[in-house]
């Protein structure tokens, strides 16, 4: 018998299980995955099975969290039915050693299963089919309000509401316009792919990011595969680059020519045929000499209205097709089709490099912090005499964190002629500046390299980055700053290991001298990211290297108690004294799932306070932000952060305090009478005296 007190560890093991479907009161797992459970859970299962009637059939095992009970559920059509019905259940009470049997075989409304991939291990033969169905159903919105869809009738009603039905493991429209014939999905209608092409006032985001990343250099050639109206072609040509493109509808007669940079912009998500979609990305890659830009829609809005299910995506009311990818799913698709390791640049945008060395150089540049050349503090005649010759050396050290060596010396021949060695020349520079500042630059470059190396092995620790994959200059950086590649790699591995330690990131956040800390999170302005503790930079890199940062992100939110990072979009951060958060993107580092929230049309969005806390003191408007925070604190407006965290609560607090904002300055509301203002001023004065007395005591 299992005593009641002894079941508590079993509950904890269920909740910590890496496999199985965890609901609020139980863990459900397919019989094929039992071997992946902890030994204690397997032993409980063995004891329970000994009490089952002979020849009992079951598919799913249910471990109850609250009581020492295990249920054996029989779903005979688990593999073949997209949402199989329960035929029977046998509940075993391990404390009383009794069983209870329930039969649903003849029930008109039996319980059914959803998200079948959660019950099995990823190596289950049908795992991918199950998972693809779930993604399709999520995209369409079928899992909205799950309370009513746990039984057959509730689920059938949901399918009718969305005008879809299930055939094998595919969602298809129940509209007579689309029907299935033979293998796969065939359509009586023709998808109007060309209607997906839109007019833009400027460069498309993927091409703009390629420009900003410095991928376009002198004489770079550009080709737009599926160019639509051809606006990117014209705008790139206007910038002085050779530019052309092809589109099956708007430019069918144009030649498909190879180019150094090829853009496949938002094409694979509007092609309804999986075969043609694959062909498009392969053909674009064949034309690519250096870099292929691939982009697709990855965020799902309100797709439940005006759209019908079709293939592995949806058809809009305009008769265009949209395949909605998850960010990680899009990377896997690109990598699998092209046998590459694509680089995420932003949500839904990837760069694919022909040359691995160029790919690694690009990755390294994304985790490279800025440094400022130290100021001249002690001017001497000797330094002034050689200042023009020494400036390139100062710039080089600021960029690389070291002195030039071997082939690099050819750029400094006049300096070598004058001083004999780089060290002698640099000693003169140090005499006029501060040695500590140069040491800080070298240390910053070491930290940049460690972050890059650690992240290079984060995605696939079994396929480690080789020194030969890096540019010669970067190899020299490592040898100069670390002594050896092995030494740098070992340190980087230890950093990654520390990230996995319980409460490690929470401790880093609490010790951070940068950002605004509350009980749940550390918030940091994007401009301060490169100045953070190296471990926090690495932690953020684990998300951005794989998923890509949210475009235009204003703040980074480090969650203290969960392995998650959020990017917050506050476009009015500089202008508004208390800017509203318009959108957020949360990344769960356990499974890289992305959760996007849009507050743009919300009546009560989150708002920010104490803006000076998010930025560094050298931020352009820091003094203005800090002055407002000090004023609001003295007025007592920031004492209850919980109640003023959203717009309506903040407005109510201002009204209650007879206060209003004029830019970044507090003033009294114009409709407040003088007596009330007098009383409030007295309170403010008393609060200041109290705060000052507390400071004196401390």
MOMO-V155109 format. One record per residue. N is the residue number from 1. RES is the residue in three letters. PSI is psi in degrees with one decimal (999 if undefined). OMEGA is omega in degrees with one decimal (999 if undefined). D_CENTER is the distance of its C-alpha to the mean C-alpha in whole Angstrom. Layout:
[[N:RES:PSI:OMEGA:D_CENTER] [N:RES:PSI:OMEGA:D_CENTER]]
//
This chain:
[[1:UNK:149.5:175.6:48] [2:UNK:118.7:179.6:44] [3:UNK:157.9:-175.0:45] [4:UNK:-41.0:-177.0:43] [5:UNK:-24.4:-176.7:42] [6:UNK:-6.3:-176.4:41] [7:UNK:-14.2:-178.7:38] [8:UNK:-46.2:177.4:35] [9:UNK:-31.7:177.8:34] [10:UNK:-42.2:177.7:34] [11:UNK:-44.9:-179.6:32] [12:UNK:-39.9:179.6:29] [13:UNK:-37.3:177.3:29] [14:UNK:-46.6:-177.2:28] [15:UNK:-25.0:179.6:25] [16:UNK:-1.5:-175.5:24] [17:UNK:131.9:179.5:25] [18:UNK:-7.1:-177.3:22] [19:UNK:153.7:-179.8:23] [20:UNK:163.0:179.4:25] [21:UNK:117.6:-177.6:24] [22:UNK:117.6:174.1:24] [23:UNK:171.5:-175.5:25] [24:UNK:-25.8:-175.2:27] [25:UNK:0.8:-175.6:30] [26:UNK:158.7:171.9:30] [27:UNK:128.8:178.8:28] [28:UNK:133.7:-179.0:29] [29:UNK:142.4:178.6:29] [30:UNK:148.8:-177.2:31] [31:UNK:-26.2:-179.2:34] [32:UNK:-17.3:-174.4:32] [33:UNK:6.2:-178.0:30] [34:UNK:-36.2:-177.3:32] [35:UNK:-16.4:-178.8:33] [36:UNK:-4.0:178.3:29] [37:UNK:166.2:177.8:30] [38:UNK:155.7:179.2:31] [39:UNK:-35.6:-179.6:35] [40:UNK:-42.4:178.8:36] [41:UNK:-38.7:177.5:34] [42:UNK:-37.0:178.7:36] [43:UNK:-39.9:176.6:39] [44:UNK:-41.3:177.4:39] [45:UNK:-42.8:-179.9:38] [46:UNK:-43.4:179.0:41] [47:UNK:-41.4:-178.6:43] [48:UNK:-40.8:-179.1:42] [49:UNK:-30.2:179.5:43] [50:UNK:-20.2:-179.2:47] [51:UNK:-5.2:-178.7:48] [52:UNK:148.4:172.4:47] [53:UNK:151.7:179.6:49] [54:UNK:145.1:178.0:50] [55:UNK:29.4:175.0:48] [56:UNK:140.0:179.3:46] [57:UNK:139.2:177.6:43] [58:UNK:155.3:-178.0:39] [59:UNK:-40.6:-176.8:36] [60:UNK:140.7:175.9:33] [61:UNK:131.1:-177.2:34] [62:UNK:118.5:176.0:33] [63:UNK:115.4:-179.9:33] [64:UNK:133.3:-178.9:34] [65:UNK:-39.6:-167.9:32] [66:UNK:-24.2:-177.0:35] [67:UNK:154.2:178.7:38] [68:UNK:66.6:-178.5:39] [69:UNK:139.0:176.6:39] [70:UNK:131.3:-178.9:38] [71:UNK:145.5:179.3:38] [72:UNK:112.8:-171.1:38] [73:UNK:135.5:-175.4:37] [74:UNK:113.3:175.3:39] [75:UNK:88.5:-173.8:37] [76:UNK:-25.5:-179.3:39] [77:UNK:29.1:-175.6:37] [78:UNK:-44.6:-176.6:34] [79:UNK:-34.0:-170.2:33] [80:UNK:-29.7:-178.5:35] [81:UNK:126.5:-180.0:34] [82:UNK:-34.1:179.6:30] [83:UNK:78.0:-172.3:31] [84:UNK:150.0:179.9:34] [85:UNK:147.6:178.2:36] [86:UNK:128.3:178.3:38] [87:UNK:-40.8:179.0:41] [88:UNK:158.0:175.7:42] [89:UNK:145.0:175.1:41] [90:UNK:116.5:179.9:43] [91:UNK:128.4:179.8:42] [92:UNK:123.1:175.9:43] [93:UNK:108.4:-176.0:44] [94:UNK:-16.7:179.7:44] [95:UNK:-42.1:-179.1:46] [96:UNK:-7.7:179.8:49] [97:UNK:36.0:-179.6:48] [98:UNK:163.9:177.8:49] [99:UNK:153.9:177.2:47] [100:UNK:127.2:-174.0:46] [101:UNK:137.1:174.8:46] [102:UNK:136.3:-177.2:45] [103:UNK:124.4:179.4:45] [104:UNK:4.8:-170.7:43] [105:UNK:-38.6:-178.5:45] [106:UNK:4.0:-177.5:47] [107:UNK:134.9:177.9:45] [108:UNK:-14.5:-176.2:44] [109:UNK:65.8:-177.4:41] [110:UNK:159.9:172.2:39] [111:UNK:149.3:178.2:35] [112:UNK:165.7:-179.1:33] [113:UNK:146.3:170.5:30] [114:UNK:162.9:175.7:26] [115:UNK:57.1:-173.7:23] [116:UNK:-25.5:-178.3:26] [117:UNK:-21.1:-178.9:23] [118:UNK:-17.9:-178.5:22] [119:UNK:-19.0:-171.0:26] [120:UNK:171.3:175.9:26] [121:UNK:151.2:179.5:25] [122:UNK:-20.4:178.4:22] [123:UNK:6.2:176.2:26] [124:UNK:136.2:-173.1:28] [125:UNK:-33.4:-176.2:29] [126:UNK:12.8:-174.9:28] [127:UNK:-49.6:-176.9:24] [128:UNK:-36.9:178.7:23] [129:UNK:-44.2:178.3:25] [130:UNK:-46.0:-176.3:24] [131:UNK:-39.4:179.3:21] [132:UNK:-39.5:177.3:21] [133:UNK:-45.1:-179.7:23] [134:UNK:-44.4:179.7:21] [135:UNK:-39.9:179.8:18] [136:UNK:-43.5:-179.5:21] [137:UNK:-36.3:176.3:22] [138:UNK:-42.2:-178.9:19] [139:UNK:-36.6:-178.0:19] [140:UNK:-23.2:-179.9:22] [141:UNK:17.5:-175.8:22] [142:UNK:-20.1:-178.3:25] [143:UNK:11.3:176.3:23] [144:UNK:130.4:-177.7:23] [145:UNK:74.7:-174.9:26] [146:UNK:-12.5:-176.4:26] [147:UNK:-30.3:-172.7:29] [148:UNK:-0.2:-171.8:31] [149:UNK:15.0:-177.9:30] [150:UNK:-9.0:178.3:31] [151:UNK:165.8:-174.8:35] [152:UNK:-46.4:-177.1:36] [153:UNK:-41.0:178.9:37] [154:UNK:-39.1:179.0:34] [155:UNK:-42.2:179.1:32] [156:UNK:-36.2:177.6:35] [157:UNK:-39.5:178.3:35] [158:UNK:-42.4:178.6:31] [159:UNK:-40.2:178.9:32] [160:UNK:-40.2:-179.8:35] [161:UNK:-33.6:-177.9:33] [162:UNK:3.7:176.9:30] [163:UNK:45.0:178.1:33] [164:UNK:166.1:174.6:32] [165:UNK:168.1:-177.5:33] [166:UNK:130.1:174.5:32] [167:UNK:118.4:-171.8:33] [168:UNK:-123.8:178.6:33] [169:UNK:46.8:176.8:29] [170:UNK:140.5:172.7:28] [171:UNK:127.2:179.1:28] [172:UNK:161.6:179.9:31] [173:UNK:141.3:174.4:32] [174:UNK:2.5:175.7:35] [175:UNK:143.0:179.7:37] [176:UNK:-9.1:-179.1:40] [177:UNK:-25.9:-177.1:38] [178:UNK:132.1:-179.9:36] [179:UNK:163.7:179.2:38] [180:UNK:139.2:176.2:37] [181:UNK:117.9:177.6:40] [182:UNK:-135.7:-174.9:40] [183:UNK:130.7:177.1:37] [184:UNK:-165.9:-173.8:33] [185:UNK:129.3:177.0:33] [186:UNK:153.5:-176.3:36] [187:UNK:143.9:170.3:36] [188:UNK:-24.2:178.1:39] [189:UNK:159.0:176.4:37] [190:UNK:123.6:179.7:35] [191:UNK:132.0:179.5:32] [192:UNK:80.1:-175.4:32] [193:UNK:-36.8:-174.6:29] [194:UNK:-23.1:-179.9:31] [195:UNK:-15.0:178.7:30] [196:UNK:-18.3:178.3:26] [197:UNK:131.7:-177.5:27] [198:UNK:157.8:174.6:27] [199:UNK:135.4:-180.0:28] [200:UNK:146.1:178.6:26] [201:UNK:-14.3:-178.6:27] [202:UNK:-172.7:177.1:26] [203:UNK:147.2:174.1:24] [204:UNK:153.5:-176.0:21] [205:UNK:-44.6:-179.9:18] [206:UNK:-42.3:-179.5:17] [207:UNK:-38.1:177.3:21] [208:UNK:-42.4:179.5:20] [209:UNK:-34.8:177.3:17] [210:UNK:-39.2:176.2:20] [211:UNK:-47.7:-177.8:22] [212:UNK:-28.7:-179.4:20] [213:UNK:-3.7:178.6:19] [214:UNK:19.2:179.4:23] [215:UNK:-26.9:176.7:23] [216:UNK:117.9:175.0:26] [217:UNK:-178.4:-177.6:29] [218:UNK:131.8:178.5:33] [219:UNK:12.4:176.3:34] [220:UNK:136.8:176.6:31] [221:UNK:147.7:-174.1:31] [222:UNK:137.0:175.8:29] [223:UNK:132.2:-179.1:29] [224:UNK:108.1:-177.6:27] [225:UNK:110.4:-173.3:27] [226:UNK:56.6:-167.0:27] [227:UNK:-6.6:-179.1:28] [228:UNK:-126.6:-178.3:29] [229:UNK:-5.6:174.8:31] [230:UNK:19.8:-176.1:31] [231:UNK:-37.9:177.3:29] [232:UNK:-36.1:179.1:27] [233:UNK:-48.0:-178.3:30] [234:UNK:-44.6:-175.4:32] [235:UNK:-33.5:175.2:30] [236:UNK:-38.7:177.1:29] [237:UNK:-39.1:179.1:33] [238:UNK:-21.9:178.8:34] [239:UNK:4.3:173.2:32] [240:UNK:13.1:-179.8:34] [241:UNK:148.4:174.6:33] [242:UNK:121.7:-169.8:34] [243:UNK:135.3:177.1:32] [244:UNK:176.5:-179.0:33] [245:UNK:172.8:-178.6:31] [246:UNK:144.7:175.5:32] [247:UNK:134.6:-176.6:32] [248:UNK:-18.4:-178.4:33] [249:UNK:-48.6:-173.4:35] [250:UNK:-26.7:-179.8:35] [251:UNK:57.6:-175.8:36] [252:UNK:-22.7:-177.4:37] [253:UNK:-11.0:-178.5:40] [254:UNK:148.1:177.5:38] [255:UNK:144.4:173.9:37] [256:UNK:99.3:-173.5:34] [257:UNK:151.8:179.6:35] [258:UNK:153.7:179.7:32] [259:UNK:161.9:179.4:31] [260:UNK:-41.7:178.0:29] [261:UNK:124.5:178.3:26] [262:UNK:134.8:-179.6:25] [263:UNK:124.3:172.6:23] [264:UNK:77.7:-169.0:22] [265:UNK:110.3:176.6:20] [266:UNK:46.4:180.0:19] [267:UNK:-48.8:-173.3:22] [268:UNK:-18.2:179.3:21] [269:UNK:-7.8:179.8:20] [270:UNK:5.3:178.0:23] [271:UNK:117.5:-174.7:25] [272:UNK:-23.5:-180.0:27] [273:UNK:122.4:-179.5:28] [274:UNK:-34.1:178.9:26] [275:UNK:-47.4:-179.8:29] [276:UNK:-34.1:177.8:29] [277:UNK:-45.1:179.3:25] [278:UNK:-41.5:179.3:25] [279:UNK:-38.4:-177.8:28] [280:UNK:-45.2:-177.5:26] [281:UNK:-33.4:178.0:24] [282:UNK:-43.7:-179.6:26] [283:UNK:-39.5:178.0:29] [284:UNK:-38.6:178.8:26] [285:UNK:-36.7:178.4:26] [286:UNK:-29.0:179.3:29] [287:UNK:-11.2:-172.6:30] [288:UNK:125.9:176.2:27] [289:UNK:-35.2:-177.7:29] [290:UNK:-57.3:-173.8:26] [291:UNK:130.6:172.5:23] [292:UNK:129.4:176.2:22] [293:UNK:119.5:179.1:19] [294:UNK:129.9:177.8:17] [295:UNK:152.1:179.7:16] [296:UNK:160.1:177.2:15] [297:UNK:131.7:179.0:15] [298:UNK:-17.1:-179.0:12] [299:UNK:140.7:-176.1:12] [300:UNK:122.6:175.8:15] [301:UNK:-140.8:-179.6:17] [302:UNK:90.2:-176.2:21] [303:UNK:8.8:-177.1:22] [304:UNK:-9.6:-175.6:25] [305:UNK:140.0:174.7:27] [306:UNK:16.1:-179.3:29] [307:UNK:154.7:177.9:27] [308:UNK:151.0:-179.5:29] [309:UNK:140.2:-179.9:27] [310:UNK:128.4:-178.9:28] [311:UNK:-128.1:179.7:27] [312:UNK:26.5:178.0:23] [313:UNK:-148.0:179.7:22] [314:UNK:154.7:174.4:24] [315:UNK:127.3:-177.2:27] [316:UNK:172.6:178.6:27] [317:UNK:-16.9:177.2:30] [318:UNK:5.0:178.5:31] [319:UNK:30.4:172.2:31] [320:UNK:154.0:-178.9:28] [321:UNK:144.8:173.9:25] [322:UNK:123.7:172.4:22] [323:UNK:117.7:-179.4:20] [324:UNK:118.9:-179.6:16] [325:UNK:150.9:160.2:14] [326:UNK:152.1:-174.6:11] [327:UNK:-47.3:-179.1:8] [328:UNK:-34.9:177.8:9] [329:UNK:-40.0:-180.0:13] [330:UNK:-43.5:178.0:13] [331:UNK:-45.1:179.7:12] [332:UNK:-38.9:-179.4:15] [333:UNK:-48.6:179.4:17] [334:UNK:-47.6:-176.7:18] [335:UNK:-40.5:-177.7:18] [336:UNK:-41.8:-178.2:21] [337:UNK:-40.7:-174.0:23] [338:UNK:-3.9:-177.0:23] [339:UNK:54.4:-177.3:23] [340:UNK:-179.7:171.3:20] [341:UNK:88.7:-174.9:17] [342:UNK:155.5:-176.2:15] [343:UNK:119.5:177.6:13] [344:UNK:133.9:-179.0:10] [345:UNK:-39.3:176.3:11] [346:UNK:177.5:-178.2:9] [347:UNK:117.1:178.2:8] [348:UNK:8.7:-177.0:11] [349:UNK:127.2:-178.9:12] [350:UNK:145.4:170.4:13] [351:UNK:135.4:177.6:16] [352:UNK:117.2:-174.9:19] [353:UNK:139.5:173.8:21] [354:UNK:-40.9:-175.6:25] [355:UNK:122.6:-177.9:26] [356:UNK:-34.7:-180.0:24] [357:UNK:-39.1:177.8:25] [358:UNK:-36.8:178.2:24] [359:UNK:-44.4:-179.3:20] [360:UNK:-34.7:177.0:20] [361:UNK:-39.6:178.4:22] [362:UNK:-44.0:178.6:19] [363:UNK:-44.0:-178.9:16] [364:UNK:-38.9:-178.5:19] [365:UNK:-27.1:-178.0:19] [366:UNK:-17.7:178.9:15] [367:UNK:32.9:-179.6:16] [368:UNK:119.8:-178.6:19] [369:UNK:157.6:179.6:20] [370:UNK:151.3:176.7:23] [371:UNK:148.3:179.8:27] [372:UNK:133.5:178.3:30] [373:UNK:128.7:-179.6:33] [374:UNK:146.2:179.8:35] [375:UNK:152.3:174.3:38] [376:UNK:120.0:-176.0:42] [377:UNK:-32.5:-177.0:44] [378:UNK:100.6:-176.7:47] [379:UNK:126.7:175.5:49] [380:UNK:158.2:-179.4:51] [381:UNK:-39.8:-178.9:54] [382:UNK:-42.8:179.0:53] [383:UNK:-44.0:-179.4:49] [384:UNK:-34.6:179.7:50] [385:UNK:-33.2:-176.1:52] [386:UNK:10.6:-172.6:49] [387:UNK:-43.8:-178.5:46] [388:UNK:-39.2:178.5:45] [389:UNK:-33.5:-175.2:45] [390:UNK:-23.4:-175.5:43] [391:UNK:-45.3:178.1:40] [392:UNK:-34.0:178.4:39] [393:UNK:-39.6:177.1:39] [394:UNK:-41.7:179.4:37] [395:UNK:-39.8:-179.1:34] [396:UNK:-46.2:-179.1:34] [397:UNK:-38.1:178.1:34] [398:UNK:-36.3:-178.7:31] [399:UNK:-42.2:-172.0:29] [400:UNK:-19.1:-178.0:29] [401:UNK:16.9:-177.6:30] [402:UNK:173.7:175.7:34] [403:UNK:152.8:178.7:37] [404:UNK:149.4:179.3:37] [405:UNK:167.4:174.7:39] [406:UNK:-116.5:-172.9:41] [407:UNK:-26.6:-178.5:40] [408:UNK:-21.8:-176.4:38] [409:UNK:-19.3:-178.7:42] [410:UNK:-22.9:179.1:43] [411:UNK:-4.8:-176.0:41] [412:UNK:30.3:-177.1:43] [413:UNK:-43.6:178.5:47] [414:UNK:-36.4:-179.7:48] [415:UNK:-41.5:178.6:47] [416:UNK:-37.5:178.5:48] [417:UNK:-38.2:-176.2:51] [418:UNK:-39.5:-173.0:52] [419:UNK:-18.2:179.9:50] [420:UNK:-46.7:177.9:50] [421:UNK:159.1:177.4:47] [422:UNK:-35.4:-177.5:44] [423:UNK:-41.5:178.5:44] [424:UNK:-41.9:178.9:47] [425:UNK:-40.5:-178.0:46] [426:UNK:-31.9:177.5:43] [427:UNK:-35.2:176.8:45] [428:UNK:-38.7:177.1:46] [429:UNK:-45.3:-178.8:43] [430:UNK:-36.2:-179.0:42] [431:UNK:-23.9:-179.0:46] [432:UNK:-4.7:-177.2:45] [433:UNK:-149.4:-179.7:41] [434:UNK:119.3:-178.5:40] [435:UNK:-37.6:-177.8:39] [436:UNK:-34.3:-179.4:36] [437:UNK:-36.9:176.6:34] [438:UNK:-37.7:176.8:34] [439:UNK:-38.1:179.7:34] [440:UNK:-37.2:177.4:31] [441:UNK:-44.8:178.6:29] [442:UNK:-41.6:179.5:30] [443:UNK:-38.1:178.5:28] [444:UNK:-39.4:178.4:25] [445:UNK:-36.0:175.3:25] [446:UNK:-44.7:-179.5:26] [447:UNK:-38.4:176.7:22] [448:UNK:-44.8:-179.0:21] [449:UNK:-42.1:-179.8:22] [450:UNK:-42.1:178.0:21] [451:UNK:-44.9:180.0:17] [452:UNK:-47.5:-178.6:17] [453:UNK:-41.9:179.5:20] [454:UNK:-43.1:-179.0:18] [455:UNK:-28.9:178.2:15] [456:UNK:-30.2:179.8:17] [457:UNK:1.9:-178.4:18] [458:UNK:-46.0:-176.0:15] [459:UNK:-43.4:-176.7:14] [460:UNK:87.9:-177.4:18] [461:UNK:-14.6:-179.1:20] [462:UNK:-8.1:177.1:23] [463:UNK:78.5:-170.7:23] [464:UNK:148.8:178.1:23] [465:UNK:132.3:178.9:23] [466:UNK:148.2:179.6:26] [467:UNK:-35.2:-178.0:28] [468:UNK:-15.7:178.7:30] [469:UNK:-9.0:-178.3:26] [470:UNK:155.7:178.2:26] [471:UNK:157.6:-178.8:28] [472:UNK:-37.7:-179.4:31] [473:UNK:-39.4:179.9:30] [474:UNK:-35.8:175.1:27] [475:UNK:-41.4:178.6:30] [476:UNK:-39.3:176.3:32] [477:UNK:-47.8:-176.8:30] [478:UNK:-46.6:-178.0:29] [479:UNK:-37.4:-178.2:33] [480:UNK:-40.6:-173.7:34] [481:UNK:-20.6:-177.3:31] [482:UNK:-15.9:-176.9:31] [483:UNK:-41.8:179.4:34] [484:UNK:155.9:176.8:33] [485:UNK:-37.0:179.8:30] [486:UNK:-42.9:179.7:30] [487:UNK:-43.0:179.0:30] [488:UNK:-42.1:-178.6:27] [489:UNK:-39.2:179.3:25] [490:UNK:-43.3:177.9:27] [491:UNK:-41.7:179.3:26] [492:UNK:-40.5:178.6:22] [493:UNK:-40.1:178.4:22] [494:UNK:-36.5:177.1:24] [495:UNK:-44.8:178.5:21] [496:UNK:-40.4:179.9:18] [497:UNK:-42.3:-179.3:21] [498:UNK:-31.2:179.1:21] [499:UNK:-30.8:-177.4:17] [500:UNK:-6.8:-179.5:18] [501:UNK:139.4:-177.9:21] [502:UNK:133.5:176.4:21] [503:UNK:5.2:-177.5:21] [504:UNK:-47.2:-178.8:21] [505:UNK:-37.5:177.6:17] [506:UNK:-41.1:178.5:19] [507:UNK:-42.2:177.4:22] [508:UNK:-42.0:-179.8:20] [509:UNK:-44.3:-178.3:19] [510:UNK:-28.4:179.9:23] [511:UNK:-6.2:-176.4:24] [512:UNK:133.1:176.1:22] [513:UNK:-1.1:-178.7:24] [514:UNK:138.3:175.0:22] [515:UNK:173.4:-179.3:20] [516:UNK:122.8:-175.3:21] [517:UNK:132.6:167.8:21] [518:UNK:-167.4:-174.9:22] [519:UNK:-20.1:-174.6:23] [520:UNK:-27.7:-168.7:19] [521:UNK:162.0:168.8:17] [522:UNK:127.9:-179.3:17] [523:UNK:130.9:-177.9:16] [524:UNK:134.7:175.4:16] [525:UNK:145.5:-176.0:16] [526:UNK:-29.6:-179.0:14] [527:UNK:-18.6:-177.5:18] [528:UNK:-0.5:-174.2:19] [529:UNK:-46.5:-174.8:16] [530:UNK:-10.9:178.6:18] [531:UNK:-1.9:-179.8:20] [532:UNK:164.5:170.6:19] [533:UNK:140.9:-175.3:20] [534:UNK:-37.9:-178.2:19] [535:UNK:-34.6:176.5:18] [536:UNK:-36.2:174.7:15] [537:UNK:-43.5:179.3:14] [538:UNK:-42.0:-179.2:14] [539:UNK:-44.8:177.4:12] [540:UNK:-36.2:179.8:9] [541:UNK:-30.4:177.2:10] [542:UNK:-32.4:178.0:9] [543:UNK:-49.7:-173.2:5] [544:UNK:-29.3:179.7:6] [545:UNK:-32.9:-177.1:9] [546:UNK:-41.1:-174.8:7] [547:UNK:-35.8:-173.0:4] [548:UNK:144.7:179.7:6] [549:UNK:152.1:174.4:6] [550:UNK:127.3:-177.4:7] [551:UNK:128.8:179.0:11] [552:UNK:12.8:-178.5:13] [553:UNK:139.0:-179.7:11] [554:UNK:-43.6:-177.7:14] [555:UNK:151.4:171.5:13] [556:UNK:130.9:-178.9:11] [557:UNK:116.4:176.2:12] [558:UNK:115.2:179.2:12] [559:UNK:130.6:-175.4:13] [560:UNK:-36.9:-169.1:17] [561:UNK:-2.4:178.5:18] [562:UNK:147.0:179.7:15] [563:UNK:71.3:-177.1:12] [564:UNK:150.8:173.6:9] [565:UNK:138.0:177.8:7] [566:UNK:145.5:172.2:8] [567:UNK:129.2:-176.6:8] [568:UNK:134.2:-177.7:11] [569:UNK:111.2:179.8:13] [570:UNK:82.7:-173.1:17] [571:UNK:-20.0:-178.4:19] [572:UNK:23.2:-174.7:22] [573:UNK:-45.3:-177.6:21] [574:UNK:-35.0:-171.5:24] [575:UNK:-43.7:-175.3:27] [576:UNK:138.7:178.6:27] [577:UNK:-32.4:177.3:28] [578:UNK:79.2:-173.5:26] [579:UNK:148.0:176.9:23] [580:UNK:143.5:171.6:21] [581:UNK:118.8:-177.3:17] [582:UNK:-26.5:-180.0:17] [583:UNK:156.8:175.3:13] [584:UNK:148.8:176.3:10] [585:UNK:114.7:-178.4:7] [586:UNK:132.5:179.7:6] [587:UNK:122.4:176.0:4] [588:UNK:115.9:-174.8:8] [589:UNK:-9.0:177.2:8] [590:UNK:-42.4:-177.5:12] [591:UNK:4.2:179.3:11] [592:UNK:27.6:174.1:7] [593:UNK:139.5:-178.4:8] [594:UNK:129.9:175.9:6] [595:UNK:120.9:-175.9:9] [596:UNK:134.2:177.7:10] [597:UNK:133.7:-178.6:13] [598:UNK:118.7:179.5:15] [599:UNK:8.1:-170.3:18] [600:UNK:-39.7:-178.4:20] [601:UNK:13.9:-178.6:23] [602:UNK:142.5:175.4:23] [603:UNK:-16.1:-175.6:26] [604:UNK:64.2:-178.5:25] [605:UNK:162.5:173.1:21] [606:UNK:149.5:177.4:20] [607:UNK:160.6:-179.0:22] [608:UNK:145.2:174.3:22] [609:UNK:165.3:175.0:25] [610:UNK:55.6:-174.6:26] [611:UNK:-27.8:-179.9:24] [612:UNK:-24.1:-178.4:26] [613:UNK:-22.7:-176.5:24] [614:UNK:-22.1:-171.1:20] [615:UNK:173.5:177.1:22] [616:UNK:157.5:-179.6:24] [617:UNK:-20.8:178.8:28] [618:UNK:5.9:176.5:28] [619:UNK:138.5:-172.6:26] [620:UNK:-37.0:-175.7:28] [621:UNK:21.4:-175.3:29] [622:UNK:-47.3:-176.3:28] [623:UNK:-40.5:179.4:32] [624:UNK:-42.2:178.5:32] [625:UNK:-46.2:-176.0:29] [626:UNK:-37.3:179.6:31] [627:UNK:-40.4:178.3:34] [628:UNK:-44.1:179.6:33] [629:UNK:-44.1:-179.9:31] [630:UNK:-39.9:179.6:34] [631:UNK:-43.5:-179.2:36] [632:UNK:-35.1:176.6:34] [633:UNK:-40.3:-179.3:35] [634:UNK:-26.9:177.4:38] [635:UNK:-5.7:178.5:39] [636:UNK:21.6:-176.1:37] [637:UNK:-19.3:-172.1:34] [638:UNK:18.7:-175.5:31] [639:UNK:-28.4:-178.5:33] [640:UNK:82.6:-174.9:31] [641:UNK:-32.4:-177.6:27] [642:UNK:-42.2:-176.6:27] [643:UNK:-12.7:179.9:29] [644:UNK:16.0:-176.5:28] [645:UNK:-18.2:178.2:24] [646:UNK:161.5:-170.0:24] [647:UNK:-47.5:-176.1:26] [648:UNK:-39.3:177.3:29] [649:UNK:-38.6:178.3:30] [650:UNK:-42.1:178.2:30] [651:UNK:-38.0:178.1:32] [652:UNK:-38.2:179.0:34] [653:UNK:-42.7:177.9:34] [654:UNK:-44.0:-179.2:35] [655:UNK:-43.6:179.3:38] [656:UNK:-33.2:-177.9:39] [657:UNK:6.3:-179.3:40] [658:UNK:35.1:-176.3:41] [659:UNK:154.5:171.7:39] [660:UNK:162.8:-176.1:37] [661:UNK:133.6:171.1:35] [662:UNK:98.1:-171.4:36] [663:UNK:-130.6:179.0:33] [664:UNK:47.6:179.5:33] [665:UNK:134.3:178.1:36] [666:UNK:138.5:174.5:37] [667:UNK:165.3:175.9:40] [668:UNK:144.7:175.7:43] [669:UNK:141.4:-175.5:42] [670:UNK:-24.8:-177.8:45] [671:UNK:10.4:-179.7:47] [672:UNK:130.8:-179.3:47] [673:UNK:159.5:-173.3:51] [674:UNK:-33.0:-179.4:52] [675:UNK:-41.0:178.1:53] [676:UNK:-41.7:178.8:49] [677:UNK:-38.6:179.3:48] [678:UNK:-44.2:179.1:51] [679:UNK:-42.5:-179.7:50] [680:UNK:-39.3:177.7:46] [681:UNK:-37.5:178.0:47] [682:UNK:-40.1:177.3:49] [683:UNK:-42.2:179.2:46] [684:UNK:-42.2:179.4:44] [685:UNK:-42.9:179.3:46] [686:UNK:-37.9:179.7:47] [687:UNK:-40.5:178.4:43] [688:UNK:-43.0:179.4:43] [689:UNK:-40.7:179.2:46] [690:UNK:-43.8:179.8:45] [691:UNK:-41.2:-179.5:42] [692:UNK:-39.1:179.5:44] [693:UNK:-36.6:177.7:46] [694:UNK:-38.1:179.2:43] [695:UNK:-37.8:179.4:42] [696:UNK:-42.5:179.3:46] [697:UNK:-42.9:-180.0:46] [698:UNK:999:999:43]]
//
